[in-house]
Amino acid sequence: VANYFDENVDKAIVDFQNEVDLQKRKEIFNSRILTAFEKLVENQIFVYEFKSLENIEILEKDCISYLFECLFKFKSAKGRSFSYFNQICKNWFLQEIKNRKKRIQQNIPINKKSMILVTESMPH
């Protein structure tokens, strides 16, 4: 398990989930969880070569926001937080790639789509 995402982060996530005071919850996130999320996203971008995506800095922030939204979904009884959030992060980027491809295809004019289909069906 990554050394930046250790037992202290696991404990911080449980503390975050159990805290009812919003200000204290914000402090827990900013001081004990955020750095681990940032490093996790940075490593995912490097390992899976997501760095070629357009606006990667914005995507990094969006992914961290999504991880934040998933904090209450994590169940410590089911395992380590690193495994859980690592998978969520990877899936988030894969979904982003899929959505971008879909938007690109939707923006190709009809006549170009027909040409693509014709050329793809031609023998090479």
DSSP file with accessible surface (Angstrom, degrees, kcal/mol):
  #  RESIDUE AA STRUCTURE BP1 BP2  ACC     N-H-->O    O-->H-N    N-H-->O    O-->H-N    TCO  KAPPA ALPHA  PHI   PSI    X-CA   Y-CA   Z-CA
    1    1 A V              0   0  111      0, 0.0     5,-0.0     0, 0.0     0, 0.0   0.000 360.0 360.0 360.0 142.5    0.0    0.0    0.0
    2    2 A A    >   -     0   0   24      1,-0.1     3,-1.3     2,-0.1    80,-0.1  -0.243 360.0-133.6 -58.6 137.7    1.2    3.4   -0.8
    3    3 A N  T 3  S+     0   0  145      1,-0.3     3,-0.3     3,-0.1    -1,-0.1   0.688 104.8  58.9 -70.6 -16.8    3.1    5.1    2.0
    4    4 A Y  T 3  S+     0   0   46      1,-0.2     2,-0.4    32,-0.1    -1,-0.3   0.615 104.4  53.1 -83.2 -12.3    1.2    8.4    1.5
    5    5 A F  S <  S+     0   0    0     -3,-1.3    -1,-0.2    34,-0.1    77,-0.2  -0.614  85.1 146.4-121.6  70.2   -2.1    6.5    2.1
    6    6 A D    >>  -     0   0   49     -2,-0.4     4,-1.8    -3,-0.3     3,-0.8  -0.114  67.5 -73.7 -99.1-167.4   -1.4    4.8    5.4
    7    7 A E  H 3> S+     0   0  127      1,-0.3     4,-2.7     2,-0.2     5,-0.2   0.786 126.7  63.3 -60.6 -29.8   -3.4    3.9    8.6
    8    8 A N  H 3> S+     0   0  112      2,-0.2     4,-2.2     1,-0.2    -1,-0.3   0.880 103.9  46.8 -63.1 -36.8   -3.5    7.5    9.6
    9    9 A V  H <> S+     0   0    8     -3,-0.8     4,-2.5     2,-0.2    -2,-0.2   0.912 110.0  53.5 -71.0 -40.6   -5.5    8.3    6.5
   10   10 A D  H  X S+     0   0   26     -4,-1.8     4,-1.9     1,-0.2    -2,-0.2   0.942 112.2  45.0 -55.6 -47.5   -7.8    5.3    7.2
   11   11 A K  H  X S+     0   0  120     -4,-2.7     4,-3.0     1,-0.2    -1,-0.2   0.902 110.3  54.2 -64.6 -40.3   -8.4    6.7   10.7
   12   12 A A  H  X S+     0   0    0     -4,-2.2     4,-2.8     2,-0.2    -1,-0.2   0.888 106.9  51.7 -62.3 -38.4   -8.9   10.2    9.3
   13   13 A I  H  X S+     0   0    0     -4,-2.5     4,-2.6     2,-0.2    -1,-0.2   0.932 111.6  46.1 -65.7 -42.6  -11.6    9.0    6.9
   14   14 A V  H  X S+     0   0   39     -4,-1.9     4,-2.1     2,-0.2    -2,-0.2   0.930 113.1  50.0 -65.0 -42.3  -13.4    7.2    9.8
   15   15 A D  H  X S+     0   0   40     -4,-3.0     4,-1.4     1,-0.2    -2,-0.2   0.915 110.5  50.7 -60.4 -42.8  -13.1   10.3   11.9
   16   16 A F  H  < S+     0   0    4     -4,-2.8     3,-0.4     1,-0.2    -2,-0.2   0.929 110.5  48.7 -58.8 -47.1  -14.4   12.4    9.0
   17   17 A Q  H  < S+     0   0   39     -4,-2.6    -1,-0.2     1,-0.2    -2,-0.2   0.854 114.8  45.0 -63.3 -34.4  -17.4   10.1    8.7
   18   18 A N  H  < S+     0   0  120     -4,-2.1     2,-0.3    -5,-0.2    -1,-0.2   0.652  90.5  99.1 -85.9 -16.4  -18.2   10.2   12.4
   19   19 A E     <  -     0   0   48     -4,-1.4    -4,-0.0    -3,-0.4     6,-0.0  -0.557  45.7-176.2 -77.5 130.4  -17.8   13.9   12.8
   20   20 A V        +     0   0  126     -2,-0.3     2,-0.5     5,-0.0    -1,-0.1   0.728  60.1  89.9 -96.2 -25.5  -21.0   15.9   12.9
   21   21 A D     >  -     0   0   71      1,-0.2     4,-2.5     2,-0.0     5,-0.2  -0.611  67.6-151.5 -76.0 119.2  -19.6   19.4   13.1
   22   22 A L  H  > S+     0   0  127     -2,-0.5     4,-2.5     1,-0.2    -1,-0.2   0.864  93.8  52.1 -62.3 -38.0  -19.0   20.7    9.5
   23   23 A Q  H  > S+     0   0  107      2,-0.2     4,-2.2     1,-0.2    -1,-0.2   0.929 111.9  45.6 -65.9 -42.5  -16.1   22.9   10.5
   24   24 A K  H  > S+     0   0  110      2,-0.2     4,-2.5     1,-0.2    -2,-0.2   0.895 111.8  52.9 -66.9 -37.6  -14.3   20.0   12.2
   25   25 A R  H  X S+     0   0   51     -4,-2.5     4,-2.6     2,-0.2    -2,-0.2   0.925 108.4  50.3 -62.9 -42.0  -15.0   17.8    9.3
   26   26 A K  H  X S+     0   0  121     -4,-2.5     4,-2.9     1,-0.2     5,-0.2   0.916 110.2  50.3 -61.3 -42.7  -13.5   20.3    6.9
   27   27 A E  H  X S+     0   0  105     -4,-2.2     4,-2.5     2,-0.2     5,-0.3   0.901 109.6  50.6 -62.5 -43.0  -10.4   20.5    9.1
   28   28 A I  H  X>S+     0   0   19     -4,-2.5     4,-2.3     2,-0.2     5,-0.7   0.939 113.6  45.5 -60.6 -46.2  -10.1   16.7    9.1
   29   29 A F  I  X>S+     0   0   19     -4,-2.6     5,-3.0     3,-0.2     4,-1.7   0.961 116.8  43.1 -62.9 -51.7  -10.3   16.6    5.3
   30   30 A N  I  <5S+     0   0   77     -4,-2.9     5,-0.3     1,-0.2    -1,-0.2   0.868 124.0  34.2 -65.7 -36.1   -8.0   19.5    4.7
   31   31 A S  I  <5S+     0   0   87     -4,-2.5    -1,-0.2    -5,-0.2    -2,-0.2   0.765 132.9  20.2 -93.4 -23.3   -5.3   18.5    7.2
   32   32 A R  I  <5S+     0   0   95     -4,-2.3    -3,-0.2    -5,-0.3   -20,-0.2   0.608 129.4  27.1-124.9 -14.0   -5.4   14.7    7.1
   33   33 A I  I  X<S+     0   0    0     -4,-1.7     4,-2.1    -5,-0.7     3,-0.5   0.743 100.0  71.1-119.2 -40.5   -7.0   13.4    3.9
   34   34 A L  H  ><S+     0   0   39     -5,-3.0     4,-2.8     1,-0.2     5,-0.2   0.875  97.3  52.1 -53.6 -46.7   -6.6   16.0    1.0
   35   35 A T  H  > S+     0   0   97     -5,-0.3     4,-2.4    -6,-0.2    -1,-0.2   0.903 109.9  50.0 -60.4 -39.9   -2.8   15.4    0.5
   36   36 A A  H  > S+     0   0    5     -3,-0.5     4,-2.5     2,-0.2    -1,-0.2   0.912 111.5  48.7 -65.1 -41.3   -3.4   11.6    0.2
   37   37 A F  H  X S+     0   0    0     -4,-2.1     4,-2.6     2,-0.2     5,-0.2   0.916 110.9  50.7 -63.6 -43.5   -6.1   12.2   -2.4
   38   38 A E  H  X S+     0   0   76     -4,-2.8     4,-2.5    -5,-0.2    -2,-0.2   0.932 113.2  45.0 -60.7 -44.4   -3.9   14.6   -4.3
   39   39 A K  H  X S+     0   0   78     -4,-2.4     4,-2.6    -5,-0.2    -2,-0.2   0.896 111.6  53.2 -67.6 -39.0   -1.1   12.1   -4.4
   40   40 A L  H  X S+     0   0    0     -4,-2.5     4,-2.4     2,-0.2    -2,-0.2   0.946 111.8  44.4 -59.9 -48.6   -3.4    9.2   -5.3
   41   41 A V  H  X S+     0   0    0     -4,-2.6     4,-2.5     2,-0.2    -2,-0.2   0.929 112.4  52.5 -63.8 -44.2   -4.8   11.2   -8.3
   42   42 A E  H  X S+     0   0   93     -4,-2.5     4,-1.9    -5,-0.2    -1,-0.2   0.917 111.1  47.1 -57.9 -43.5   -1.3   12.2   -9.3
   43   43 A N  H  X S+     0   0   46     -4,-2.6     4,-3.3     2,-0.2     5,-0.3   0.884 109.7  52.5 -68.2 -39.0   -0.1    8.6   -9.3
   44   44 A Q  H  X S+     0   0    7     -4,-2.4     4,-2.4     2,-0.2     6,-0.4   0.921 108.6  51.2 -61.6 -42.3   -3.1    7.4  -11.2
   45   45 A I  H  <>S+     0   0   12     -4,-2.5     5,-1.5     1,-0.2     6,-1.0   0.914 116.0  41.8 -61.3 -41.0   -2.5   10.0  -13.9
   46   46 A F  H ><5S+     0   0  145     -4,-1.9     3,-0.8    -5,-0.2    -2,-0.2   0.954 116.5  45.9 -72.0 -49.9    1.2    8.8  -14.1
   47   47 A V  H 3<5S+     0   0   91     -4,-3.3    -2,-0.2     1,-0.2    -3,-0.2   0.912 122.7  34.3 -63.3 -44.3    0.6    5.1  -14.0
   48   48 A Y  T 3<5S-     0   0  100     -4,-2.4    -1,-0.2    -5,-0.3    -2,-0.2   0.314 107.9-121.0 -97.7   9.4   -2.3    4.9  -16.5
   49   49 A E  T X 5 +     0   0  136     -3,-0.8     3,-0.8    -4,-0.3    -3,-0.2   0.844  61.1 147.5  55.1  42.8   -0.9    7.7  -18.6
   50   50 A F  G > < +     0   0    8     -5,-1.5     3,-2.4    -6,-0.4    -4,-0.1   0.557  46.8  94.4 -78.1  -7.4   -3.9    9.9  -18.2
   51   51 A K  G 3  S+     0   0  112     -6,-1.0    -1,-0.2     1,-0.3     5,-0.2   0.705  71.5  68.1 -62.4 -16.9   -1.6   13.0  -18.5
   52   52 A S  G <  S+     0   0  106     -3,-0.8    -1,-0.3    -7,-0.2    -2,-0.1   0.600  77.2 109.0 -77.8  -8.9   -2.3   13.2  -22.2
   53   53 A L  S X  S-     0   0   28     -3,-2.4     3,-0.8     1,-0.1     6,-0.1  -0.393  80.8-103.4 -67.8 144.5   -5.9   14.2  -21.5
   54   54 A E  T 3  S+     0   0  146      1,-0.2     5,-0.1     2,-0.1    -1,-0.1  -0.372 102.0  11.3 -64.4 143.7   -6.8   17.8  -22.2
   55   55 A N  T >> S+     0   0   89      1,-0.1     4,-2.2     3,-0.1     3,-0.6   0.875  75.1 169.2  56.6  44.0   -7.1   20.1  -19.2
   56   56 A I  H <> S+     0   0   20     -3,-0.8     4,-2.6     1,-0.3     5,-0.2   0.841  70.5  58.7 -59.9 -33.0   -5.5   17.5  -16.9
   57   57 A E  H 3> S+     0   0  126      1,-0.2     4,-1.6     2,-0.2    -1,-0.3   0.907 108.6  45.2 -63.7 -39.8   -5.1   20.0  -14.0
   58   58 A I  H <> S+     0   0   96     -3,-0.6     4,-2.6     2,-0.2    -2,-0.2   0.914 111.7  52.4 -68.6 -41.6   -8.9   20.6  -14.0
   59   59 A L  H  X S+     0   0    4     -4,-2.2     4,-2.7     1,-0.2    -2,-0.2   0.883 105.2  56.1 -62.6 -37.6   -9.6   16.9  -14.2
   60   60 A E  H  X S+     0   0   51     -4,-2.6     4,-2.3     2,-0.2    -1,-0.2   0.944 110.3  44.3 -56.9 -49.2   -7.3   16.3  -11.2
   61   61 A K  H  X S+     0   0  135     -4,-1.6     4,-2.3     1,-0.2    -2,-0.2   0.899 112.9  51.7 -64.4 -41.0   -9.4   18.8   -9.2
   62   62 A D  H  X S+     0   0   75     -4,-2.6     4,-2.1     2,-0.2    -1,-0.2   0.899 109.8  49.5 -63.1 -40.6  -12.6   17.3  -10.4
   63   63 A C  H  X S+     0   0    0     -4,-2.7     4,-2.7     2,-0.2    -2,-0.2   0.918 109.4  51.1 -66.3 -41.7  -11.5   13.8   -9.5
   64   64 A I  H  X S+     0   0   16     -4,-2.3     4,-2.4     1,-0.2    -2,-0.2   0.917 109.4  51.6 -61.8 -40.2  -10.5   14.9   -6.0
   65   65 A S  H  X S+     0   0   62     -4,-2.3     4,-2.1     1,-0.2    -1,-0.2   0.905 109.6  49.6 -61.6 -40.6  -13.9   16.5   -5.6
   66   66 A Y  H  X S+     0   0   80     -4,-2.1     4,-1.3     2,-0.2    -2,-0.2   0.911 108.8  51.6 -65.9 -41.5  -15.5   13.2   -6.7
   67   67 A L  H  < S+     0   0    0     -4,-2.7     3,-0.4     1,-0.2     4,-0.4   0.911 108.2  53.1 -59.9 -41.2  -13.3   11.3   -4.1
   68   68 A F  H >< S+     0   0   89     -4,-2.4     3,-1.6     1,-0.2     4,-0.3   0.921 105.9  52.9 -58.4 -44.4  -14.6   13.7   -1.5
   69   69 A E  H 3< S+     0   0  128     -4,-2.1     3,-0.4     1,-0.3    -1,-0.2   0.782 107.8  52.7 -61.8 -26.4  -18.2   13.0   -2.5
   70   70 A C  T >X S+     0   0    2     -4,-1.3     3,-1.3    -3,-0.4     4,-0.9   0.462  78.1  99.8 -90.0  -0.4  -17.4    9.3   -2.0
   71   71 A L  G X4 S+     0   0    0     -3,-1.6     3,-0.6    -4,-0.4    -1,-0.2   0.863  83.2  48.2 -56.4 -39.4  -16.0    9.6    1.5
   72   72 A F  G 34 S+     0   0   91     -3,-0.4    -1,-0.3    -4,-0.3    -2,-0.1   0.657 103.1  62.8 -78.5 -13.0  -19.3    8.5    3.2
   73   73 A K  G <4 S+     0   0  123     -3,-1.3    -1,-0.2    -4,-0.1    -2,-0.2   0.715  80.3 101.1 -81.1 -21.1  -19.6    5.5    0.9
   74   74 A F    <<  -     0   0    7     -4,-0.9     2,-0.6    -3,-0.6     3,-0.1  -0.450  57.8-160.0 -69.0 132.6  -16.4    3.9    2.2
   75   75 A K    >   -     0   0  115     -2,-0.2     3,-1.9     1,-0.1     4,-0.3  -0.950   7.0-159.2-115.8 110.3  -16.9    1.1    4.7
   76   76 A S  G >  S+     0   0   68     -2,-0.6     3,-1.3     1,-0.3    -1,-0.1   0.787  89.3  66.1 -61.7 -26.5  -13.8    0.5    6.8
   77   77 A A  G 3  S+     0   0  102      1,-0.3    -1,-0.3    -3,-0.1     3,-0.1   0.736  96.5  57.5 -67.2 -19.7  -15.1   -3.0    7.7
   78   78 A K  G <  S-     0   0  185     -3,-1.9     2,-0.3     1,-0.3    -1,-0.3   0.465 120.3 -77.0 -91.2  -4.6  -14.7   -4.0    4.1
   79   79 A G  S <  S-     0   0   40     -3,-1.3    -1,-0.3    -4,-0.3     2,-0.1  -0.882  71.4 -19.2 142.6-170.2  -11.0   -3.2    3.8
   80   80 A R     >  -     0   0   71     -2,-0.3     4,-1.4     1,-0.1     3,-0.1  -0.411  46.4-132.6 -75.9 146.8   -8.4   -0.5    3.4
   81   81 A S  H  > S+     0   0    0      1,-0.2     4,-2.9     2,-0.2     5,-0.4   0.836 102.5  64.7 -67.7 -31.9   -9.4    3.0    2.1
   82   82 A F  H  > S+     0   0   32      1,-0.2     4,-2.7   -77,-0.2     5,-0.2   0.946 103.3  46.1 -58.0 -49.0   -6.4    3.0   -0.3
   83   83 A S  H  > S+     0   0   74      2,-0.2     4,-1.9     1,-0.2    -1,-0.2   0.919 115.1  47.9 -59.7 -43.7   -7.8    0.1   -2.3
   84   84 A Y  H  X S+     0   0   72     -4,-1.4     4,-2.1     2,-0.2    -2,-0.2   0.962 117.5  38.4 -63.0 -53.8  -11.3    1.6   -2.4
   85   85 A F  H  X S+     0   0    0     -4,-2.9     4,-2.5     1,-0.2    -2,-0.2   0.823 111.7  59.1 -74.1 -27.6  -10.3    5.1   -3.4
   86   86 A N  H  X S+     0   0   39     -4,-2.7     4,-2.3    -5,-0.4    -1,-0.2   0.939 109.6  44.0 -62.4 -45.6   -7.6    3.9   -5.8
   87   87 A Q  H  X S+     0   0   88     -4,-1.9     4,-2.7    -5,-0.2     5,-0.2   0.908 112.9  51.1 -67.5 -41.4  -10.3    2.0   -7.7
   88   88 A I  H  X S+     0   0   26     -4,-2.1     4,-2.4     2,-0.2    -2,-0.2   0.930 110.7  49.8 -61.2 -43.8  -12.8    4.8   -7.7
   89   89 A C  H  X S+     0   0    0     -4,-2.5     4,-2.1     2,-0.2    -2,-0.2   0.945 112.1  46.4 -61.8 -48.8  -10.1    7.2   -9.0
   90   90 A K  H  X S+     0   0   52     -4,-2.3     4,-2.5     1,-0.2    -1,-0.2   0.936 113.5  48.8 -60.4 -46.5   -9.1    4.9  -11.8
   91   91 A N  H  X S+     0   0   80     -4,-2.7     4,-2.5     1,-0.2    -1,-0.2   0.868 107.5  56.2 -62.5 -36.3  -12.8    4.3  -12.8
   92   92 A W  H  X S+     0   0   41     -4,-2.4     4,-2.2    -5,-0.2    -1,-0.2   0.940 110.1  44.3 -62.1 -45.9  -13.5    8.0  -12.7
   93   93 A F  H  X S+     0   0    0     -4,-2.1     4,-2.3     2,-0.2    -2,-0.2   0.908 112.6  51.5 -66.6 -40.2  -10.7    8.7  -15.2
   94   94 A L  H  X S+     0   0   81     -4,-2.5     4,-2.3     1,-0.2    -1,-0.2   0.911 110.9  48.5 -63.0 -39.8  -11.8    5.8  -17.4
   95   95 A Q  H  X S+     0   0   89     -4,-2.5     4,-2.8     2,-0.2    -1,-0.2   0.897 108.9  53.8 -66.1 -38.0  -15.4    7.1  -17.4
   96   96 A E  H  X S+     0   0   32     -4,-2.2     4,-2.3     2,-0.2    -2,-0.2   0.921 109.1  48.4 -62.3 -41.7  -14.1   10.6  -18.3
   97   97 A I  H  X S+     0   0   41     -4,-2.3     4,-2.4     2,-0.2    -2,-0.2   0.932 111.8  49.7 -63.5 -44.6  -12.2    9.2  -21.3
   98   98 A K  H  X S+     0   0  124     -4,-2.3     4,-2.2     1,-0.2    -2,-0.2   0.920 111.2  49.0 -61.3 -44.0  -15.4    7.3  -22.4
   99   99 A N  H  X S+     0   0   51     -4,-2.8     4,-2.4     1,-0.2    -1,-0.2   0.889 110.4  51.1 -63.9 -39.5  -17.5   10.4  -22.1
  100  100 A R  H  X S+     0   0   46     -4,-2.3     4,-2.4     2,-0.2    -1,-0.2   0.914 109.6  49.6 -65.5 -42.5  -15.0   12.5  -24.1
  101  101 A K  H  X S+     0   0  138     -4,-2.4     4,-2.5     1,-0.2    -1,-0.2   0.908 111.0  50.5 -61.5 -41.3  -14.9    9.9  -26.9
  102  102 A K  H  X S+     0   0  107     -4,-2.2     4,-2.2     1,-0.2    -2,-0.2   0.924 110.7  48.5 -63.2 -44.0  -18.7    9.9  -26.9
  103  103 A R  H  X S+     0   0  115     -4,-2.4     4,-1.3     2,-0.2    -2,-0.2   0.904 111.1  50.9 -64.0 -39.3  -18.8   13.7  -27.1
  104  104 A I  H  X S+     0   0  109     -4,-2.4     4,-0.5     1,-0.2     3,-0.5   0.939 111.0  47.7 -63.9 -45.4  -16.3   13.7  -30.0
  105  105 A Q  H >< S+     0   0  128     -4,-2.5     3,-0.9     1,-0.2    -1,-0.2   0.871 109.1  54.0 -64.8 -35.5  -18.3   11.2  -31.9
  106  106 A Q  H 3< S+     0   0  125     -4,-2.2    -1,-0.2     1,-0.2    -2,-0.2   0.790 107.5  52.2 -68.4 -24.4  -21.5   13.1  -31.4
  107  107 A N  H 3< S+     0   0  130     -4,-1.3    -1,-0.2    -3,-0.5    -2,-0.2   0.497  82.9 103.6 -92.3  -3.0  -19.8   16.2  -32.8
  108  108 A I  S << S-     0   0   44     -3,-0.9     5,-0.1    -4,-0.5    -3,-0.0  -0.657  82.0-111.9 -78.0 128.5  -18.6   14.5  -36.0
  109  109 A P    >>  -     0   0   68      0, 0.0     4,-2.0     0, 0.0     3,-0.6  -0.231  25.1-112.0 -58.6 152.0  -20.8   15.7  -38.9
  110  110 A I  H 3> S+     0   0  130      1,-0.2     4,-2.3     2,-0.2     5,-0.2   0.889 115.5  54.0 -53.8 -46.4  -23.1   13.0  -40.4
  111  111 A N  H 3> S+     0   0  112      1,-0.2     4,-1.8     2,-0.2    -1,-0.2   0.868 109.1  48.8 -64.0 -33.1  -21.2   12.9  -43.8
  112  112 A K  H <> S+     0   0  122     -3,-0.6     4,-2.5     2,-0.2    -1,-0.2   0.882 108.3  54.1 -72.2 -35.7  -17.9   12.3  -42.0
  113  113 A K  H  X S+     0   0   80     -4,-2.0     4,-2.6     2,-0.2    -2,-0.2   0.928 108.4  49.7 -61.8 -42.0  -19.4    9.5  -39.9
  114  114 A S  H  X S+     0   0   64     -4,-2.3     4,-2.4     1,-0.2    -1,-0.2   0.916 110.5  49.8 -62.4 -42.6  -20.6    7.8  -43.1
  115  115 A M  H  X S+     0   0  127     -4,-1.8     4,-2.8     2,-0.2     5,-0.2   0.916 110.1  50.9 -63.0 -39.6  -17.1    8.1  -44.6
  116  116 A I  H  X S+     0   0   65     -4,-2.5     4,-2.4     1,-0.2    -2,-0.2   0.940 111.3  47.5 -64.0 -45.1  -15.6    6.6  -41.4
  117  117 A L  H  X S+     0   0  114     -4,-2.6     4,-1.4     2,-0.2    -1,-0.2   0.909 113.5  48.2 -62.5 -41.9  -18.0    3.7  -41.6
  118  118 A V  H  X S+     0   0   84     -4,-2.4     4,-0.8     2,-0.2     3,-0.2   0.946 113.9  45.4 -64.2 -47.4  -17.3    3.1  -45.3
  119  119 A T  H  < S+     0   0   73     -4,-2.8     3,-0.5     1,-0.2    -2,-0.2   0.859 110.7  54.3 -69.1 -31.1  -13.5    3.3  -44.9
  120  120 A E  H  < S+     0   0  132     -4,-2.4    -1,-0.2    -5,-0.2    -2,-0.2   0.837 108.9  48.8 -71.0 -29.4  -13.6    1.0  -41.8
  121  121 A S  H  < S+     0   0   96     -4,-1.4    -1,-0.2    -3,-0.2    -2,-0.2   0.615  91.0  98.6 -86.1  -9.3  -15.5   -1.6  -43.8
  122  122 A M  S  < S-     0   0  104     -4,-0.8     2,-0.1    -3,-0.5    -3,-0.0  -0.517  84.1-107.0 -77.2 142.2  -13.1   -1.6  -46.7
  123  123 A P              0   0  127      0, 0.0    -1,-0.1     0, 0.0    -2,-0.1  -0.399 360.0 360.0 -66.8 145.8  -10.4   -4.3  -46.9
  124  124 A H              0   0  219     -4,-0.1    -4,-0.0    -2,-0.1    -3,-0.0  -0.551 360.0 360.0 -93.0 360.0   -6.9   -3.1  -46.1
